[in-house]
Amino acid sequence: VRGFDEVAVFGHLNPDTDSIATAIGYAALLRSMGINAKAYHLGDLNKETEFVLNTAQVQSLDVLSEDIPDGSEVVLVDHNERE
């Protein structure tokens, strides 16, 4: 993933808590390696995930639109499909 302007990390559509936590954690790992990575989510967060993020005081994630910026790499986490 080195050499890209940005790495977009996200999981499955309408993510649950483990999908969001994995995206946040992996993006943080990449940033610790000097890679410009950002965690996103696809679709709406469920109430449990909102509660966990609020309790942990985690800044809300941006929703990833269908248009990923040019020059970006995509990393899928907690996902079982390539589409």
C-alpha positions in Angstrom: 0.0 0.0 0.0 3.0 2.3 0.0 3.2 4.8 -2.8 -0.4 5.8 -2.9 -1.7 9.2 -2.1 -4.3 7.8 0.4 -5.3 4.4 1.5 -9.1 4.0 2.2 -9.8 1.3 4.7 -13.4 0.0 5.1 -15.5 -3.1 5.7 -18.8 -4.4 4.5 -22.0 -2.4 3.8 -24.0 -1.4 6.9 -21.1 -2.3 9.1 -21.3 -3.8 12.6 -18.9 -3.0 15.4 -16.2 -5.4 14.5 -16.1 -4.1 10.9 -15.7 -0.5 12.1 -13.2 -1.4 14.8 -11.1 -3.3 12.3 -11.1 -0.5 9.8 -10.1 2.0 12.5 -7.4 -0.3 13.9 -5.9 -1.1 10.5 -5.9 2.5 9.4 -4.1 3.4 12.6 -1.5 0.7 12.0 -0.8 2.0 8.5 -0.5 5.5 9.8 2.0 4.3 12.4 4.0 3.0 9.4 4.0 6.4 7.7 1.2 5.6 5.3 -1.7 8.1 4.8 -4.6 5.9 5.7 -8.2 6.8 6.7 -11.0 4.5 8.0 -14.4 4.9 6.4 -17.7 3.1 6.6 -20.2 2.1 3.9 -23.8 2.7 4.8 -25.4 3.4 8.1 -24.0 2.5 11.5 -26.2 0.4 13.8 -27.1 1.6 17.3 -24.6 -0.7 19.0 -21.7 0.6 16.9 -22.8 4.2 17.5 -22.9 3.5 21.3 -19.4 1.9 21.3 -17.9 4.8 19.3 -19.5 7.4 21.5 -18.5 5.6 24.7 -14.9 5.2 23.5 -15.0 8.9 22.3 -13.9 7.9 18.8 -14.4 10.6 16.2 -17.1 9.6 13.7 -15.9 8.2 10.4 -16.7 9.6 7.0 -19.1 7.6 4.8 -17.2 6.4 1.7 -19.0 7.5 -1.4 -19.0 5.4 -4.5 -16.3 7.7 -6.0 -12.9 6.9 -4.4 -10.4 9.7 -5.1 -7.9 9.1 -7.9 -4.6 7.9 -6.5 -6.2 6.0 -3.6 -5.6 2.4 -2.7 -8.5 0.4 -1.1 -8.1 -2.1 1.7 -11.2 -4.2 2.6 -11.4 -5.6 6.1 -14.0 -7.9 7.7 -15.3 -8.6 4.2 -16.0 -11.7 2.2 -16.6 -10.3 -1.3 -14.5 -8.3 -3.7 -17.4 -6.1 -4.9 
